[in-house]
Amino acid sequence: MRPGRVLGIDIGSTSLKAALLERGKGNSRARLSAVRVFSISGEDRESLIGKLRELRRDPHFAAASLSFSLPRRFLLLKSLSLPPAPPEKIRALVEMEVSTALPLPRDRMTWDFGLRPGPEEGKTADLWAAKTETLDVFREIFEQSGWDLSDVVPSPVAAQHFAEFCLPAMACDLLLVDMGRLHLESALVREGALVASRTAPCGSLRLSQGTAREKWLSTILHEIRDIQGSGHEAVKRKTTLLLGGGGAKLPGVLSSLEQELAIVVKGVGHLDSSRLLLTEDAEAAYLAVGAALATLQDSPKAVHLIPGDWREKDRTKAAERTFLLAAKGALFALAMVGLWFLAGILARTDTLRKLEEAEVRIHTPVRRLEQKEREVAGYRSAQRFLAGLEKRKQRPLELLRELSIRISPPITIQRLSLEKEKGFSLSGRAPSQKEVALLLGSLRNLPGYGEAQLNFVRSITTEDFPVVDFSIWLPVSKKTKGRSIGE
């Protein structure tokens, strides 16, 4: 690694890039370029010292600037010899927030190791001694690893020195632009490649058509020209623009940017994260990053990155939203099918009820009509019977037998009891009292018998329709007494 570069080592889960960008605000034209980031687990002191020694022995990092991010936003910037800045003006910055992994009480948090205590800490001797002790602990760790931490200055001073003397020495001849879902920024920071200086989003697939596409391209052109006008001679002389993401595949994008900027523009596919995975060995990690960058351009000196506005968490949230929408759609479809079945069942039940009501309305008149027909048929049968009696002079017993046969239906003779020289009793069932009166009248005209007498008539109700039970006594005429009834 060339002198004048910055080596960043992330020992925890903090955002090293954000801290570096914060330090570069002192100069509006400043660009943090060629910043290397490694991930190192620092669970214990011995492993941390061993890994720092490996990095220190790496020849690529012999004259590099050093930036450390420890647990709970512990950031250490160590600027070594960065020509052409005077060595006496290059200082180091120490800021820390003590985590539970450090040998300090939990209540001593957010300390600024500078020339004076922070406003929130108070001026007690024990707190200041604790801060000094903690600084000594890390000084010892880095000194055992081969790093010099002799100079300590407040953060504003260090940021000013870093922006004033370090950044102008970093030229750039390679520019990366994320125009879609390449997630170039997060991949480079996470896997150990290069950190950028600009955080403004410059494009995504959502701005790919119509006037939005023109505005998108103009934003990218503005950002690139801003970098070209930053004073870097290498950028003005020779710049290769690498476009990544889905936006780079849009028709005419590469040619339009190449014509507007008068520079070489190339498209870049998705970076294979497996080629950027870093091992614990610093040299192997550096070679892995170098091999990945070699696919973009031979021997890159420095890189500026304009990231897109897509992030990994956006993809996760989009997948979750898609899953929730699909689940809601499935539940809605099931609910609609259930409602359809329920409506069918209710409609069928209502139809059956209406059919039963219609059947009742139809059958009631039919039953009444049948009853009337039986009444008419009984009346006519009795009339025919009486007419036959007048024509035929039959004996009484034969007439009664014929009567019991001819009257049913509608009148049913259930019992016929004969008493010698007295008469006979007749009992049965008729649809109504009208038929009983008709029968009684018919029996009054029988020759050899007296006037028929009605013993009783009783109305009852059966399963089909109401009927009456009756009993009639027909005495023998005085003229026929002494003769057998059966004569």
TIZADO-614843 format. One record per residue (C-alpha): residue in one letter; x, y, z. Coordinates in Angstrom, 2 decimals. Example, Ala and Ser with C-alpha at 12.3 -4.5 7.8 and 13.67 -1.06 7.14 Angstrom:
% TIZADO-614843
+------+---------+---------+---------+
| type |       X |       Y |       Z |
+------+---------+---------+---------+
|    A |   12.30 |   -4.50 |    7.80 |
|    S |   13.67 |   -1.06 |    7.14 |
+------+---------+---------+---------+
//
This chain:
% TIZADO-614843
+------+---------+---------+---------+
| type |       X |       Y |       Z |
+------+---------+---------+---------+
|    M |    0.00 |    0.00 |    0.00 |
|    R |    1.35 |    3.41 |   -1.00 |
|    P |    2.27 |    6.08 |    1.57 |
|    G |   -0.39 |    8.69 |    2.04 |
|    R |   -3.20 |    6.19 |    2.31 |
|    V |   -5.47 |    5.53 |    5.26 |
|    L |   -5.84 |    2.11 |    6.84 |
|    G |   -9.12 |    1.55 |    8.69 |
|    I |   -9.56 |   -1.36 |   11.07 |
|    D |  -13.03 |   -1.98 |   12.50 |
|    I |  -12.84 |   -3.86 |   15.82 |
|    G |  -16.51 |   -4.04 |   16.63 |
|    S |  -19.90 |   -3.17 |   15.14 |
|    T |  -19.46 |    0.59 |   14.75 |
|    S |  -19.69 |    2.66 |   11.63 |
|    L |  -16.13 |    3.60 |   10.73 |
|    K |  -17.12 |    5.29 |    7.51 |
|    A |  -19.50 |    7.73 |    9.24 |
|    A |  -16.79 |    8.77 |   11.69 |
|    L |  -14.26 |    9.32 |    8.90 |
|    L |  -16.72 |   11.43 |    6.93 |
|    E |  -17.45 |   13.50 |   10.03 |
|    R |  -13.74 |   14.26 |   10.35 |
|    G |  -13.55 |   15.42 |    6.74 |
|    K |  -16.09 |   18.24 |    7.03 |
|    G |  -13.35 |   20.80 |    7.71 |
|    N |  -12.63 |   21.07 |    4.01 |
|    S |  -15.55 |   21.15 |    1.56 |
|    R |  -13.29 |   19.95 |   -1.26 |
|    A |  -11.80 |   17.15 |    0.81 |
|    R |  -12.31 |   13.57 |   -0.26 |
|    L |  -11.50 |   10.52 |    1.83 |
|    S |  -10.02 |    8.15 |   -0.68 |
|    A |   -8.23 |    4.82 |   -0.52 |
|    V |   -9.46 |    4.04 |    2.97 |
|    R |   -9.01 |    0.37 |    3.82 |
|    V |  -11.41 |   -1.29 |    6.26 |
|    F |  -10.89 |   -4.63 |    7.98 |
|    S |  -13.06 |   -6.46 |   10.49 |
|    I |  -11.24 |   -7.89 |   13.49 |
|    S |  -12.85 |   -9.52 |   16.50 |
|    G |  -11.33 |   -8.19 |   19.72 |
|    E |  -12.83 |  -10.40 |   22.40 |
|    D |   -9.67 |  -10.53 |   24.49 |
|    R |   -6.50 |   -8.48 |   24.78 |
|    E |   -4.01 |  -11.12 |   23.63 |
|    S |   -5.82 |  -11.89 |   20.36 |
|    L |   -6.17 |   -8.19 |   19.64 |
|    I |   -2.45 |   -7.59 |   20.19 |
|    G |   -1.58 |  -10.55 |   17.95 |
|    K |   -3.72 |   -9.35 |   15.08 |
|    L |   -2.44 |   -5.79 |   15.37 |
|    R |    1.13 |   -7.10 |   15.21 |
|    E |    0.31 |   -8.99 |   12.01 |
|    L |   -1.03 |   -5.81 |   10.47 |
|    R |    1.99 |   -3.84 |   11.59 |
|    R |    4.37 |   -6.34 |   10.02 |
|    D |    2.57 |   -6.07 |    6.69 |
|    P |    4.83 |   -4.04 |    4.34 |
|    H |    1.80 |   -2.52 |    2.65 |
|    F |    0.86 |   -0.72 |    5.86 |
|    A |    4.34 |    0.43 |    6.91 |
|    A |    3.72 |    4.13 |    6.19 |
|    A |   -0.07 |    4.23 |    6.24 |
|    S |   -2.42 |    6.38 |    8.23 |
|    L |   -4.22 |    4.38 |   10.88 |
|    S |   -7.90 |    4.56 |   11.85 |
|    F |   -9.33 |    2.28 |   14.51 |
|    S |  -12.96 |    1.74 |   15.51 |
|    L |  -13.32 |   -0.15 |   18.79 |
|    P |  -16.52 |   -1.41 |   20.52 |
|    R |  -19.10 |    1.24 |   21.42 |
|    R |  -17.82 |    3.85 |   18.95 |
|    F |  -14.20 |    3.86 |   20.06 |
|    L |  -12.48 |    5.67 |   17.20 |
|    L |   -8.73 |    6.20 |   16.97 |
|    L |   -7.20 |    8.12 |   14.09 |
|    K |   -3.41 |    7.90 |   13.87 |
|    S |   -1.90 |    9.93 |   11.07 |
|    L |    1.65 |    8.88 |   10.27 |
|    S |    3.95 |   10.35 |    7.62 |
|    L |    1.66 |   11.66 |    4.90 |
|    P |    3.67 |   13.77 |    2.45 |
|    P |    3.60 |   16.67 |    1.80 |
|    A |    2.16 |   17.47 |    5.23 |
|    P |    4.76 |   18.48 |    7.89 |
|    P |    5.14 |   15.63 |   10.39 |
|    E |    4.87 |   17.96 |   13.38 |
|    K |    1.37 |   18.99 |   12.35 |
|    I |    0.02 |   15.46 |   12.05 |
|    R |   -1.63 |   14.43 |   15.27 |
|    A |   -3.78 |   11.62 |   16.59 |
|    L |   -7.36 |   11.64 |   17.80 |
|    V |   -8.75 |    9.50 |   20.56 |
|    E |  -12.48 |    9.33 |   21.24 |
|    M |  -14.12 |    6.53 |   23.09 |
|    E |  -17.27 |    5.27 |   24.72 |
|    V |  -16.38 |    2.57 |   27.21 |
|    S |  -18.14 |   -0.74 |   26.59 |
|    T |  -18.78 |   -3.57 |   29.01 |
|    A |  -15.90 |   -5.51 |   27.44 |
|    L |  -13.37 |   -2.99 |   28.79 |
|    P |  -12.01 |   -3.16 |   32.38 |
|    L |  -13.92 |   -0.06 |   33.52 |
|    P |  -17.19 |    0.62 |   35.44 |
|    R |  -20.31 |    0.79 |   33.29 |
|    D |  -21.23 |    4.28 |   34.48 |
|    R |  -18.15 |    5.92 |   32.95 |
|    M |  -19.32 |    6.45 |   29.39 |
|    T |  -18.78 |    8.85 |   26.48 |
|    W |  -15.42 |   10.32 |   27.37 |
|    D |  -13.45 |   12.62 |   25.10 |
|    F |   -9.73 |   12.07 |   25.63 |
|    G |   -8.39 |   15.53 |   24.93 |
|    L |   -6.79 |   18.48 |   26.66 |
|    R |   -9.78 |   19.01 |   28.99 |
|    P |  -12.68 |   16.97 |   30.38 |
|    G |  -16.03 |   16.90 |   28.62 |
|    P |  -18.81 |   19.20 |   29.95 |
|    E |  -20.93 |   16.27 |   31.11 |
|    E |  -18.29 |   14.55 |   33.21 |
|    G |  -17.47 |   16.82 |   36.15 |
|    K |  -13.97 |   17.56 |   37.40 |
|    T |  -13.46 |   14.92 |   40.03 |
|    A |  -10.03 |   13.39 |   40.28 |
|    D |  -11.21 |    9.80 |   40.17 |
|    L |  -12.96 |   10.22 |   36.80 |
|    W |   -9.95 |   11.91 |   35.25 |
|    A |   -7.69 |    9.22 |   36.64 |
|    A |   -9.98 |    6.55 |   35.22 |
|    K |   -9.82 |    8.16 |   31.78 |
|    T |   -6.06 |    8.38 |   31.94 |
|    E |   -5.87 |    4.75 |   33.05 |
|    T |   -8.07 |    3.62 |   30.15 |
|    L |   -5.96 |    5.58 |   27.67 |
|    D |   -2.85 |    3.98 |   29.12 |
|    V |   -4.39 |    0.54 |   28.64 |
|    F |   -4.88 |    1.10 |   24.95 |
|    R |   -1.55 |    2.83 |   24.57 |
|    E |    0.05 |   -0.26 |   26.01 |
|    I |   -1.89 |   -2.51 |   23.65 |
|    F |   -0.89 |   -0.54 |   20.57 |
|    E |    2.70 |   -0.09 |   21.68 |
|    Q |    3.01 |   -3.86 |   22.19 |
|    S |    1.67 |   -4.21 |   18.67 |
|    G |    4.25 |   -1.81 |   17.27 |
|    W |    2.09 |    1.31 |   16.83 |
|    D |    3.14 |    4.71 |   18.21 |
|    L |    0.45 |    6.60 |   20.15 |
|    S |    2.50 |    9.39 |   21.67 |
|    D |    0.51 |   12.39 |   20.42 |
|    V |   -3.04 |   13.10 |   21.61 |
|    V |   -5.05 |   16.20 |   20.67 |
|    P |   -8.76 |   17.14 |   20.87 |
|    S |  -10.98 |   15.93 |   18.05 |
|    P |  -11.60 |   19.32 |   16.30 |
|    V |   -7.87 |   19.88 |   15.96 |
|    A |   -7.26 |   16.38 |   14.66 |
|    A |  -10.11 |   16.69 |   12.16 |
|    Q |   -8.75 |   19.98 |   10.88 |
|    H |   -5.24 |   18.59 |   10.49 |
|    F |   -6.54 |   15.49 |    8.79 |
|    A |   -8.66 |   17.46 |    6.31 |
|    E |   -5.97 |   20.09 |    5.68 |
|    F |   -2.86 |   17.97 |    5.23 |
|    C |   -3.93 |   14.38 |    4.55 |
|    L |   -6.67 |   14.66 |    1.98 |
|    P |   -5.04 |   16.91 |   -0.66 |
|    A |   -2.26 |   14.34 |   -1.02 |
|    M |   -4.71 |   11.66 |   -2.15 |
|    A |   -5.25 |   11.79 |   -5.89 |
|    C |   -7.96 |    9.84 |   -7.68 |
|    D |   -8.03 |    8.29 |  -11.13 |
|    L |  -10.87 |    5.81 |  -10.63 |
|    L |  -14.49 |    6.65 |   -9.92 |
|    L |  -17.26 |    4.19 |   -8.99 |
|    V |  -20.92 |    5.10 |   -9.33 |
|    D |  -23.67 |    2.88 |   -7.96 |
|    M |  -26.70 |    3.31 |  -10.24 |
|    G |  -29.06 |    0.69 |   -8.88 |
|    R |  -29.11 |   -2.43 |   -6.79 |
|    L |  -25.42 |   -3.16 |   -6.82 |
|    H |  -25.09 |   -2.17 |   -3.13 |
|    L |  -21.51 |   -1.29 |   -3.91 |
|    E |  -21.02 |    0.93 |   -0.88 |
|    S |  -22.15 |   -1.59 |    1.74 |
|    A |  -20.24 |   -4.40 |    0.02 |
|    L |  -16.99 |   -2.43 |   -0.07 |
|    V |  -17.26 |   -1.27 |    3.54 |
|    R |  -18.39 |   -4.60 |    4.94 |
|    E |  -16.03 |   -6.82 |    3.02 |
|    G |  -12.97 |   -4.62 |    3.33 |
|    A |  -12.58 |   -2.66 |    0.12 |
|    L |  -12.72 |    1.13 |   -0.20 |
|    V |  -14.69 |    3.79 |    1.67 |
|    A |  -16.09 |    6.81 |   -0.14 |
|    S |  -16.33 |   10.45 |    0.72 |
|    R |  -19.80 |   11.31 |   -0.63 |
|    T |  -23.03 |    9.94 |    0.80 |
|    A |  -25.62 |   11.65 |   -1.42 |
|    P |  -27.63 |    9.08 |   -3.43 |
|    C |  -27.24 |    9.51 |   -7.15 |
|    G |  -29.62 |    7.04 |   -8.67 |
|    S |  -31.61 |    3.89 |   -8.54 |
|    L |  -33.89 |    1.85 |  -10.75 |
|    R |  -36.86 |    3.87 |   -9.56 |
|    L |  -35.54 |    6.85 |  -11.57 |
|    S |  -35.09 |    5.23 |  -14.94 |
|    Q |  -37.75 |    6.63 |  -17.27 |
|    G |  -39.03 |    9.92 |  -18.62 |
|    T |  -38.11 |   13.20 |  -16.98 |
|    A |  -36.99 |   11.37 |  -13.84 |
|    R |  -34.31 |    9.62 |  -15.84 |
|    E |  -33.02 |   12.94 |  -17.17 |
|    K |  -32.95 |   14.40 |  -13.66 |
|    W |  -31.16 |   11.28 |  -12.45 |
|    L |  -28.45 |   11.57 |  -15.12 |
|    S |  -28.03 |   15.29 |  -14.44 |
|    T |  -27.51 |   14.54 |  -10.72 |
|    I |  -24.81 |   12.00 |  -11.54 |
|    L |  -23.13 |   14.44 |  -13.93 |
|    H |  -23.17 |   17.14 |  -11.26 |
|    E |  -21.56 |   14.84 |   -8.68 |
|    I |  -18.85 |   13.69 |  -11.08 |
|    R |  -18.05 |   17.21 |  -12.24 |
|    D |  -17.87 |   18.29 |   -8.60 |
|    I |  -15.18 |   15.70 |   -8.01 |
|    Q |  -13.39 |   16.63 |  -11.24 |
|    G |  -13.28 |   20.25 |  -10.11 |
|    S |  -11.91 |   19.44 |   -6.66 |
|    G |   -8.34 |   20.27 |   -7.65 |
|    H |   -7.01 |   16.77 |   -8.14 |
|    E |   -4.78 |   16.86 |  -11.21 |
|    A |   -4.99 |   13.10 |  -11.58 |
|    V |   -8.77 |   13.32 |  -11.84 |
|    K |   -8.54 |   15.98 |  -14.52 |
|    R |   -5.89 |   14.11 |  -16.47 |
|    K |   -7.20 |   10.58 |  -16.41 |
|    T |  -10.42 |    9.25 |  -14.93 |
|    T |  -12.19 |    6.00 |  -15.59 |
|    L |  -15.87 |    5.96 |  -14.61 |
|    L |  -17.21 |    2.58 |  -13.55 |
|    L |  -21.01 |    2.27 |  -13.54 |
|    G |  -22.60 |   -0.45 |  -11.47 |
|    G |  -26.15 |   -1.55 |  -10.78 |
|    G |  -29.30 |   -1.90 |  -12.87 |
|    G |  -29.18 |    1.73 |  -13.97 |
|    A |  -25.92 |    1.07 |  -15.84 |
|    K |  -27.81 |   -1.31 |  -18.15 |
|    L |  -30.23 |    1.35 |  -19.38 |
|    P |  -29.85 |    2.10 |  -23.10 |
|    G |  -27.69 |    5.11 |  -23.83 |
|    V |  -26.46 |    5.73 |  -20.29 |
|    L |  -22.82 |    4.79 |  -20.87 |
|    S |  -22.54 |    6.71 |  -24.13 |
|    S |  -24.32 |    9.77 |  -22.72 |
|    L |  -22.01 |   10.01 |  -19.70 |
|    E |  -18.91 |    9.38 |  -21.81 |
|    Q |  -19.89 |   12.14 |  -24.23 |
|    E |  -20.80 |   14.65 |  -21.50 |
|    L |  -17.73 |   14.04 |  -19.32 |
|    A |  -15.16 |   13.26 |  -22.02 |
|    I |  -13.82 |   10.37 |  -19.97 |
|    V |  -13.75 |    6.60 |  -20.25 |
|    V |  -16.97 |    4.99 |  -18.96 |
|    K |  -17.29 |    1.27 |  -18.32 |
|    G |  -20.03 |   -0.92 |  -16.88 |
|    V |  -19.37 |   -3.13 |  -13.86 |
|    G |  -21.31 |   -6.23 |  -12.91 |
|    H |  -22.17 |   -7.33 |   -9.40 |
|    L |  -19.16 |   -7.75 |   -7.12 |
|    D |  -18.83 |  -11.31 |   -5.90 |
|    S |  -18.85 |  -11.05 |   -2.11 |
|    S |  -16.99 |  -14.35 |   -1.78 |
|    R |  -13.98 |  -12.72 |   -3.46 |
|    L |  -14.08 |   -9.91 |   -0.91 |
|    L |  -14.35 |  -11.99 |    2.25 |
|    L |  -11.39 |  -11.22 |    4.46 |
|    T |   -9.52 |  -13.68 |    6.60 |
|    E |   -7.86 |  -12.94 |    9.90 |
|    D |   -4.50 |  -12.79 |    8.13 |
|    A |   -3.92 |   -9.20 |    7.04 |
|    E |   -1.79 |  -10.06 |    4.03 |
|    A |   -4.34 |  -12.52 |    2.67 |
|    A |   -7.08 |   -9.95 |    3.27 |
|    Y |   -5.15 |   -7.28 |    1.39 |
|    L |   -4.51 |   -9.62 |   -1.51 |
|    A |   -8.19 |  -10.58 |   -1.63 |
|    V |   -9.24 |   -6.95 |   -1.87 |
|    G |   -6.53 |   -6.22 |   -4.43 |
|    A |   -7.69 |   -9.13 |   -6.59 |
|    A |  -11.27 |   -7.83 |   -6.47 |
|    L |  -10.20 |   -4.31 |   -7.40 |
|    A |   -8.00 |   -5.61 |  -10.19 |
|    T |  -11.13 |   -6.77 |  -11.98 |
|    L |  -12.28 |   -3.17 |  -12.13 |
|    Q |   -9.07 |   -1.51 |  -13.26 |
|    D |   -5.38 |   -2.37 |  -13.26 |
|    S |   -3.46 |   -0.89 |  -10.30 |
|    P |   -6.02 |    1.59 |   -8.97 |
|    K |   -4.47 |    4.46 |   -7.06 |
|    A |   -7.56 |    5.75 |   -5.30 |
|    V |  -11.31 |    5.41 |   -5.52 |
|    H |  -14.24 |    7.74 |   -5.02 |
|    L |  -17.62 |    6.15 |   -4.56 |
|    I |  -21.05 |    7.69 |   -5.13 |
|    P |  -23.39 |    5.16 |   -3.53 |
|    G |  -26.95 |    4.43 |   -4.58 |
|    D |  -29.88 |    4.77 |   -2.21 |
|    W |  -30.60 |    1.04 |   -1.99 |
|    R |  -29.54 |   -0.94 |    1.05 |
|    E |  -29.66 |   -4.53 |    2.17 |
|    K |  -32.36 |   -3.77 |    4.72 |
|    D |  -34.49 |   -2.27 |    1.93 |
|    R |  -34.43 |   -5.61 |    0.13 |
|    T |  -35.39 |   -7.40 |    3.35 |
|    K |  -38.24 |   -5.00 |    4.02 |
|    A |  -39.42 |   -5.34 |    0.42 |
|    A |  -39.43 |   -9.13 |    0.75 |
|    E |  -41.37 |   -8.87 |    4.01 |
|    R |  -43.90 |   -6.52 |    2.43 |
|    T |  -44.31 |   -8.89 |   -0.52 |
|    F |  -44.87 |  -11.82 |    1.83 |
|    L |  -47.41 |   -9.89 |    3.89 |
|    L |  -49.30 |   -8.79 |    0.78 |
|    A |  -49.37 |  -12.37 |   -0.51 |
|    A |  -50.61 |  -13.63 |    2.88 |
|    K |  -53.30 |  -10.95 |    3.01 |
|    G |  -54.36 |  -11.82 |   -0.54 |
|    A |  -54.62 |  -15.51 |    0.33 |
|    L |  -56.67 |  -14.77 |    3.45 |
|    F |  -58.95 |  -12.46 |    1.47 |
|    A |  -59.48 |  -15.16 |   -1.18 |
|    L |  -60.31 |  -17.75 |    1.50 |
|    A |  -62.73 |  -15.33 |    3.14 |
|    M |  -64.48 |  -14.67 |   -0.19 |
|    V |  -64.80 |  -18.42 |   -0.88 |
|    G |  -66.26 |  -18.95 |    2.61 |
|    L |  -68.77 |  -16.13 |    2.10 |
|    W |  -69.75 |  -17.60 |   -1.26 |
|    F |  -70.44 |  -21.02 |    0.30 |
|    L |  -72.37 |  -19.43 |    3.18 |
|    A |  -74.49 |  -17.40 |    0.77 |
|    G |  -75.24 |  -20.59 |   -1.21 |
|    I |  -76.32 |  -22.45 |    1.92 |
|    L |  -78.57 |  -19.58 |    3.04 |
|    A |  -80.11 |  -19.30 |   -0.41 |
|    R |  -80.82 |  -23.05 |   -0.55 |
|    T |  -82.40 |  -22.98 |    2.92 |
|    D |  -84.64 |  -20.05 |    1.93 |
|    T |  -85.65 |  -21.83 |   -1.27 |
|    L |  -86.60 |  -25.01 |    0.61 |
|    R |  -88.65 |  -23.00 |    3.09 |
|    K |  -90.52 |  -21.27 |    0.28 |
|    L |  -91.18 |  -24.61 |   -1.43 |
|    E |  -92.61 |  -26.08 |    1.77 |
|    E |  -94.87 |  -23.07 |    2.19 |
|    A |  -96.03 |  -23.39 |   -1.40 |
|    E |  -96.67 |  -27.10 |   -0.92 |
|    V |  -98.83 |  -26.40 |    2.13 |
|    R | -100.75 |  -23.73 |    0.25 |
|    I | -101.34 |  -26.14 |   -2.64 |
|    H | -102.20 |  -29.28 |   -0.65 |
|    T | -104.75 |  -27.61 |    1.66 |
|    P | -107.21 |  -26.77 |   -1.16 |
|    V | -106.60 |  -30.20 |   -2.69 |
|    R | -107.58 |  -31.96 |    0.54 |
|    R | -110.69 |  -29.82 |    0.87 |
|    L | -111.62 |  -30.59 |   -2.72 |
|    E | -111.18 |  -34.31 |   -2.13 |
|    Q | -113.43 |  -34.08 |    0.94 |
|    K | -116.10 |  -32.27 |   -1.09 |
|    E | -115.87 |  -34.90 |   -3.78 |
|    R | -116.34 |  -37.64 |   -1.20 |
|    E | -119.39 |  -35.79 |    0.17 |
|    V | -120.92 |  -35.44 |   -3.30 |
|    A | -120.14 |  -39.08 |   -4.09 |
|    G | -121.84 |  -40.20 |   -0.84 |
|    Y | -124.92 |  -38.11 |   -1.54 |
|    R | -125.27 |  -39.49 |   -5.04 |
|    S | -124.73 |  -43.04 |   -3.80 |
|    A | -127.52 |  -42.60 |   -1.22 |
|    Q | -129.84 |  -41.20 |   -3.91 |
|    R | -129.16 |  -44.15 |   -6.14 |
|    F | -129.74 |  -46.51 |   -3.20 |
|    L | -133.14 |  -44.97 |   -2.41 |
|    A | -134.15 |  -45.12 |   -6.04 |
|    G | -133.30 |  -48.82 |   -6.08 |
|    L | -135.38 |  -49.46 |   -2.98 |
|    E | -138.43 |  -48.00 |   -4.63 |
|    K | -137.98 |  -50.16 |   -7.72 |
|    R | -137.12 |  -53.38 |   -5.94 |
|    K | -139.21 |  -54.69 |   -3.13 |
|    Q | -136.42 |  -56.49 |   -1.31 |
|    R | -136.67 |  -57.83 |    2.22 |
|    P | -135.22 |  -55.76 |    5.06 |
|    L | -132.12 |  -57.86 |    5.83 |
|    E | -131.02 |  -57.88 |    2.21 |
|    L | -131.65 |  -54.17 |    2.00 |
|    L | -129.52 |  -53.53 |    5.08 |
|    R | -126.67 |  -55.61 |    3.71 |
|    E | -126.83 |  -53.75 |    0.44 |
|    L | -127.03 |  -50.54 |    2.37 |
|    S | -123.84 |  -51.35 |    4.30 |
|    I | -122.08 |  -52.00 |    1.01 |
|    R | -123.48 |  -49.14 |   -1.05 |
|    I | -123.03 |  -46.39 |    1.51 |
|    S | -119.26 |  -46.91 |    1.95 |
|    P | -117.58 |  -44.54 |    1.17 |
|    P | -118.14 |  -41.95 |    2.46 |
|    I | -120.30 |  -43.61 |    5.15 |
|    T | -118.82 |  -46.69 |    6.77 |
|    I | -121.14 |  -49.17 |    8.53 |
|    Q | -119.04 |  -50.49 |   11.37 |
|    R | -121.66 |  -52.52 |   13.29 |
|    L | -125.05 |  -53.97 |   12.48 |
|    S | -126.95 |  -55.60 |   15.40 |
|    L | -130.24 |  -57.43 |   14.86 |
|    E | -132.81 |  -58.06 |   17.56 |
|    K | -135.75 |  -60.40 |   16.73 |
|    E | -139.19 |  -58.78 |   16.64 |
|    K | -137.70 |  -55.50 |   17.84 |
|    G | -135.51 |  -54.11 |   15.12 |
|    F | -131.80 |  -53.48 |   14.53 |
|    S | -129.18 |  -50.96 |   15.47 |
|    L | -126.75 |  -49.46 |   12.97 |
|    S | -123.47 |  -47.73 |   13.96 |
|    G | -120.69 |  -46.32 |   11.78 |
|    R | -118.61 |  -43.28 |   10.75 |
|    A | -119.43 |  -40.46 |    8.36 |
|    P | -117.50 |  -37.40 |    7.14 |
|    S | -120.02 |  -35.01 |    8.71 |
|    Q | -123.49 |  -34.81 |   10.22 |
|    K | -124.92 |  -34.11 |    6.80 |
|    E | -124.26 |  -37.67 |    5.67 |
|    V | -125.75 |  -39.03 |    8.91 |
|    A | -128.95 |  -37.03 |    8.34 |
|    L | -129.06 |  -38.32 |    4.76 |
|    L | -128.78 |  -41.93 |    5.95 |
|    L | -131.36 |  -41.37 |    8.63 |
|    G | -133.79 |  -40.08 |    6.06 |
|    S | -133.15 |  -43.07 |    3.79 |
|    L | -133.89 |  -45.56 |    6.58 |
|    R | -137.21 |  -43.93 |    7.39 |
|    N | -138.67 |  -45.13 |    4.12 |
|    L | -137.80 |  -48.78 |    4.55 |
|    P | -140.94 |  -50.95 |    4.26 |
|    G | -141.82 |  -52.95 |    7.41 |
|    Y | -139.94 |  -50.67 |    9.75 |
|    G | -140.87 |  -47.74 |   11.78 |
|    E | -139.31 |  -44.33 |   12.03 |
|    A | -135.53 |  -44.48 |   12.41 |
|    Q | -134.16 |  -42.94 |   15.60 |
|    L | -130.72 |  -41.37 |   16.07 |
|    N | -129.18 |  -42.68 |   19.28 |
|    F | -126.08 |  -40.40 |   19.29 |
|    V | -123.72 |  -38.51 |   17.01 |
|    R | -120.17 |  -37.54 |   18.16 |
|    S | -117.58 |  -35.47 |   16.29 |
|    I | -113.96 |  -36.66 |   16.41 |
|    T | -110.71 |  -35.67 |   14.66 |
|    T | -108.49 |  -38.16 |   12.86 |
|    E | -105.06 |  -37.74 |   11.23 |
|    D | -106.52 |  -36.60 |    7.90 |
|    F | -109.74 |  -34.67 |    8.62 |
|    P | -112.59 |  -34.45 |   11.17 |
|    V | -115.35 |  -37.14 |   11.12 |
|    V | -118.45 |  -38.05 |   13.17 |
|    D | -119.46 |  -41.36 |   14.78 |
|    F | -123.16 |  -42.17 |   14.87 |
|    S | -125.64 |  -44.83 |   16.02 |
|    I | -129.16 |  -45.33 |   14.60 |
|    W | -132.03 |  -47.53 |   15.94 |
|    L | -134.52 |  -48.79 |   13.42 |
|    P | -137.53 |  -50.49 |   15.10 |
|    V | -139.79 |  -53.05 |   13.45 |
|    S | -143.15 |  -51.78 |   12.31 |
|    K | -146.16 |  -52.92 |   14.28 |
|    K | -147.60 |  -54.43 |   11.15 |
|    T | -144.63 |  -56.78 |   10.79 |
|    K | -144.38 |  -57.90 |   14.41 |
|    G | -144.58 |  -61.63 |   14.87 |
|    R | -142.59 |  -62.19 |   11.66 |
|    S | -138.90 |  -62.79 |   11.47 |
|    I | -136.79 |  -59.86 |   10.54 |
|    G | -134.92 |  -61.95 |    8.08 |
|    E | -138.09 |  -62.79 |    6.11 |
+------+---------+---------+---------+
//
